[in-house]
Amino acid sequence: MIKVYKYEGKDEEECLTNCIEELDVYNCDLLIHNYEDEDKFSIEVIKKEEVIQFIKEYLKEVLTKMNLEINLEVREEENIFNVTMVSNNNPILIGKEGKNLDAIQFLLRQTINNQTGFDVKVNLDASNYRAKKIKNFEYQIKNIVREVQKTKTDTKLDPMNSYQRRIVHSLLSNFSNVTTESVGEEPNRCVVIKYIGD
């Protein structure tokens, strides 16, 4: 169970001070939502350690019901909870093209959101499946960028989810002579790589 704590005060600083003193934590140990009304300021907070504990318990319960034994590690970095798992049957855990992993991740995020009202970012990976997939994806994108730089011709990529588009935008910010733009509507939104010259 993840407990949501609420504090009110004249401003954000007063709310945070009261929160940190009462919970005996540091600011970096919390996820925080700010609310500002006309006459008062309030915050809601949850402890990161409680989120980590909940993730571990939730995954163990769900995966036990799938007849999977797992070892997992949860690391929080910049308010994103990265979960690395190894099971006694990784193909079942991952599913075809990662569909089981995606479904478990979606259920976990929704459960946390329903319980707390916080949109907590959780990334699940099993036996480095996603890490390898991202590396391969980045390799393909780099090859396309080199082709755009060589031919000086804009290229429209296939439709992608927001996570993949973010990877492309971030990756290409390190390349010269190109820029990126997302175009279209979901679920057909895609990235265009444009040549911009010297």
C-alpha positions in Angstrom: 0.0 0.0 0.0 1.3 3.4 -1.0 0.2 6.1 1.4 -0.6 9.6 0.0 0.3 12.5 2.4 -1.2 15.9 2.1 0.1 19.2 3.4 -1.2 22.8 3.2 0.5 26.1 3.7 0.9 29.6 2.4 3.4 28.5 -0.3 5.2 25.4 -1.6 8.2 26.0 0.6 6.1 25.9 3.8 4.3 22.7 2.7 7.6 21.0 1.8 9.2 22.0 5.1 6.3 20.6 7.1 6.3 17.4 5.0 10.0 16.8 5.4 10.0 17.4 9.1 7.0 15.2 9.8 8.0 12.3 7.5 11.8 12.6 8.4 12.8 12.4 4.8 14.7 14.4 2.2 13.0 16.1 -0.8 14.7 13.6 -3.2 12.9 10.7 -1.4 9.5 11.9 -2.5 7.2 12.2 -5.5 5.3 15.5 -5.2 2.2 17.0 -6.7 1.5 20.7 -6.2 -2.0 22.3 -6.0 -2.6 26.0 -5.9 -5.9 27.5 -4.9 -6.8 31.2 -4.6 -6.1 31.4 -0.9 -3.8 28.4 -0.1 -1.2 26.1 -1.4 -1.1 22.3 -0.9 1.0 19.4 -1.9 0.5 15.6 -2.0 3.5 13.4 -1.7 4.3 9.7 -1.8 7.5 8.1 -0.6 9.7 6.5 -3.3 10.6 3.7 -1.0 6.9 2.8 -0.6 6.5 2.8 -4.4 9.5 0.5 -4.8 8.1 -1.9 -2.1 4.7 -1.9 -3.8 6.3 -2.6 -7.2 8.2 -5.6 -5.8 5.1 -7.0 -4.0 2.8 -6.5 -6.9 5.1 -8.1 -9.5 5.8 -11.1 -7.3 2.1 -11.6 -6.8 1.2 -11.3 -10.5 4.1 -13.4 -11.7 3.5 -16.1 -9.1 -0.1 -16.4 -10.6 1.6 -16.9 -14.0 3.6 -19.7 -12.4 6.8 -17.7 -12.9 9.6 -17.5 -10.3 11.5 -14.2 -10.6 14.3 -12.2 -9.2 14.0 -8.5 -9.6 15.7 -5.2 -8.9 14.1 -1.8 -8.8 16.1 1.3 -9.3 14.7 4.8 -9.2 16.4 7.5 -11.3 15.0 11.0 -12.0 11.5 9.8 -10.8 11.4 6.8 -13.1 11.3 3.4 -11.6 13.3 0.9 -13.7 12.7 -2.8 -12.9 15.0 -5.5 -14.1 13.7 -9.0 -13.9 15.0 -12.5 -14.5 12.5 -15.4 -14.4 12.6 -19.2 -14.8 10.7 -18.7 -18.1 11.7 -15.5 -19.8 9.9 -16.2 -23.1 6.5 -16.4 -21.2 7.4 -13.3 -19.1 8.3 -11.3 -22.2 5.7 -12.7 -24.6 5.6 -12.3 -28.4 7.4 -9.0 -29.3 7.3 -8.0 -25.6 3.5 -7.9 -25.4 3.3 -9.7 -22.0 5.9 -7.3 -20.6 4.0 -4.3 -22.0 0.7 -5.6 -20.4 2.3 -6.2 -17.0 3.9 -2.8 -17.1 0.5 -1.1 -18.1 -1.3 -2.9 -15.3 1.3 -2.0 -12.7 1.2 1.7 -13.7 -2.6 1.8 -13.7 -2.7 0.2 -10.3 -0.3 2.7 -8.8 -2.2 5.6 -10.5 -5.6 4.3 -9.2 -4.3 3.9 -5.7 -2.4 7.2 -5.4 -3.6 9.6 -8.2 0.1 9.9 -9.3 1.2 9.1 -12.8 4.3 7.1 -11.8 6.7 6.2 -14.6 7.7 2.5 -14.4 9.8 0.6 -17.0 9.9 -3.1 -16.9 12.6 -5.2 -18.6 13.3 -8.9 -18.5 16.8 -10.3 -19.3 17.7 -7.1 -21.0 15.1 -7.7 -23.7 14.1 -4.0 -23.9 17.6 -2.7 -23.6 18.7 -4.9 -26.6 15.6 -3.8 -28.5 16.3 -0.1 -27.9 20.0 -0.6 -28.9 18.9 -2.2 -32.2 16.3 0.6 -32.7 18.9 3.3 -32.1 21.3 1.5 -34.6 18.6 1.5 -37.3 17.8 5.2 -36.7 21.5 6.2 -36.9 21.7 4.5 -40.3 18.7 6.4 -41.5 20.2 9.7 -40.3 23.4 9.0 -42.1 21.4 8.3 -45.3 19.5 11.6 -44.8 22.8 13.5 -44.3 24.3 11.8 -47.4 21.3 12.3 -49.8 20.1 15.6 -48.2 16.6 14.2 -48.5 14.0 14.3 -45.7 12.7 10.9 -44.5 9.4 10.1 -42.8 9.7 7.2 -40.4 7.0 4.6 -39.7 4.4 5.4 -37.0 5.8 5.0 -33.5 4.6 5.3 -29.9 5.5 8.4 -27.9 8.3 6.5 -26.1 10.0 5.6 -29.4 9.5 9.1 -30.8 11.2 10.6 -27.7 14.2 8.2 -28.2 14.5 9.5 -31.9 14.3 13.2 -30.9 16.8 12.7 -28.1 19.2 10.6 -30.2 19.1 13.0 -33.2 19.8 16.1 -31.1 23.4 14.9 -31.2 23.6 14.9 -35.0 24.5 17.9 -37.1 22.6 19.0 -40.3 19.4 17.3 -39.3 16.3 18.1 -37.2 13.2 16.1 -36.2 9.5 16.8 -36.2 6.6 14.7 -35.0 3.7 14.7 -37.5 0.2 13.1 -37.7 -2.3 12.0 -35.2 -2.2 9.0 -32.8 -1.9 6.1 -33.5 -0.3 7.0 -36.8 2.0 9.8 -35.4 5.5 9.5 -36.7 8.8 11.4 -36.9 10.2 13.2 -40.0 14.0 13.5 -40.1 14.8 16.7 -42.0 18.0 17.8 -43.6 18.9 21.4 -42.6 22.3 21.8 -44.1 25.4 23.4 -42.6 
